[in-house]
Amino acid sequence: MKGTTTLLRVAWMTLRGRLPGFAGAIVALALGVGYSGAAVSVLATGAALPAGTPLSVRQAAQESGSLLVMLAVIGAFVTIHVVAGTFAFVVAQRRRELALLRAVGATPRQVRGMVIAEAWLAALLASAVGIVLAFPLTGVMTSLLRWQRLLPAGFESRVSLGALAGAFAAGVVIGVLAAAASAGRAARVRPAEALRDSALADRPIGRGRWLGALAFLACGGGMLALVPVAPPDGRMPLTMFVSLPLVLGFTLLAPAFAGWAGAAVATPLVRVTSATGLLARENVRQAVRRTASTAAPVLVTVGLTGSLLGGTALLGQAIAADFRQAWRSDLVVSGPGAAEVGTVRGVVAAVRVTRGEVVVAANRTERRVDAFGVRPEGLERVMNLSNVAGDLAGLRYDGAAADRRQAETFGWRLGGPVRLTLPGGKPAVLRLTAVFDGSPFGGTLLLPRDFLPGPVSVHVAVAPEAAAGTVAAAIERRWTGIHAASTAESASAASGARLGGMRIGALALAAFAVAYTLIAVANTSVMAFGARGAEFARLLRLGARRVQVLRMVLWESLSVSAIGVLLGGAVTAVAVLGLREVLRGLGVTVVPDLPWAQIGSVACACVAVVTLSGLMPAALLVRRQGPSSRR
């Protein structure tokens, strides 16, 4: 085993001989490269729009780009997980083979190099396939974004050669890095392990695995704590990504839970089945590493989906609740004549408000912020403004007022400049004349109404002795075409469009993650059950019938997938309930409303994939053994 050529030749022969085992990693990496090339091509097209492109088109391209970036992060995470899991399983199955290589003189460095070479060749193959996939994926991605109205009609993306080159290089690097840990474990195989009978001999979890798991769980907890205090445009990405370290932490700890979880899940089978249920339970309980490796992709799938959809739903409710808490008004009036509602009996304050999105330039970054155009008269009667510092009267001229946390985020100081780009692209520089404590999330920015032209809504405060419903009816009778709604109803309607966009983004991320992880589920299950030909042959020689062996595999598949679903549910519970408690600490009380239908569908899909991908190789292996001699 001397020389790079020999190493590559051995690696190529291994890859060819074990191609079914590497299939999941190759497919996942190819899809990742194809998606990355397509996504960057769409981003590049949006960034290269000509100067005369309407602002709405530019904004749509930027918002779509944010979604594509989040998809890319999810894709990279799942790709690394699939590739690393595949190589870890392949190395575990080949421990005797690797030990024999060590016994005949191979050095640890040569064994490590062989595994890295296998990963390099697999990554080259997958990246080449991914580049071909990038061409149709670019068109499909653009069409889907147009269909969801995240891109304007007529927007066409062009495949970027630079994007393809970058995706190819990234695919090769990710493939090699994901296999690095497995290569290190392969190099540590001792020659004496060639005498072991089990290729997947169980070993206790090492200290490094425990420390890594605890570090990832702590990282997830820290991200949860940052969600409410992050800038408004950073809360959605944090909520989307908080599940990633939690999933990694639970995956690293899976071998510690797999034994007792397997016994708990499979014990009911023993009561309702014959010996097949008992065998399935013992297989699940004793082969902890194999059980954990097979359940891990299910854990990732259910955990990612539940956390993404549940966390987004919870954050959406919190945003709506925060919007309602920002206002003290009782009614919101819109339509012709709304500006005169202050003359209606029972009205103690009527403040005209416009709303728009501005771009804030601060700390060498640009962020989009919702702003309200107001006048100072009666403002504190309709908005929750406490601990006001400075003078709100500046809102009559060129002053701005901001929530105290918003001002700290952007580095604004009282009397200092506030640089904005107004709707329509016009730049403006105002003075910060007041700061205040507003709603729990603290994202309110107030500008003079003249700076935000547009439709006017009037926030109305009703006298304590008057009924809001009676005042609303009086307003609608007095002016034709006017509409008066409660502030809570108006807040729900105003936040509805934003929440709809969040749901679309979460569903896109969840669907993307599920498509990836189901590949890992099938790949790992096929490898786990396909490597047990000798075990099935022994059962047949001992008198078991084919149907009994397959029934045992069925019970085992159901038990393993149930373990993955339970651990994935634990990830979802930690993410969603943790976010709820953090929000409650800020004064925002929301009730988790999980999308059970979507999460249940994903869990059922995982169970079906594990079961089918376990039964199919088992059926082929049993058929090759010939008919049993005993009936």
Secondary structure as UniProt FT lines:
FT   HELIX           4..17
FT   HELIX           19..47
FT   TURN            51..52
FT   HELIX           55..93
FT   HELIX           95..103
FT   TURN            104..105
FT   HELIX           108..147
FT   TURN            148..149
FT   TURN            153..154
FT   HELIX           161..178
FT   HELIX           180..187
FT   HELIX           191..195
FT   TURN            199..200
FT   HELIX           207..226
FT   TURN            227..229
FT   HELIX           232..241
FT   HELIX           243..272
FT   HELIX           275..286
FT   HELIX           288..325
FT   STRAND          331..334
FT   TURN            336..337
FT   HELIX           338..343
FT   TURN            345..346
FT   STRAND          347..362
FT   TURN            363..364
FT   STRAND          365..374
FT   TURN            377..378
FT   HELIX           379..382
FT   STRAND          386..390
FT   HELIX           392..396
FT   TURN            397..398
FT   STRAND          399..403
FT   HELIX           404..410
FT   TURN            414..415
FT   STRAND          417..421
FT   TURN            423..424
FT   STRAND          427..437
FT   TURN            440..441
FT   STRAND          445..448
FT   HELIX           449..451
FT   STRAND          457..462
FT   TURN            464..465
FT   HELIX           468..478
FT   TURN            480..481
FT   STRAND          483..486
FT   HELIX           487..530
FT   HELIX           533..541
FT   TURN            542..543
FT   HELIX           546..585
FT   TURN            586..587
FT   HELIX           596..624
//
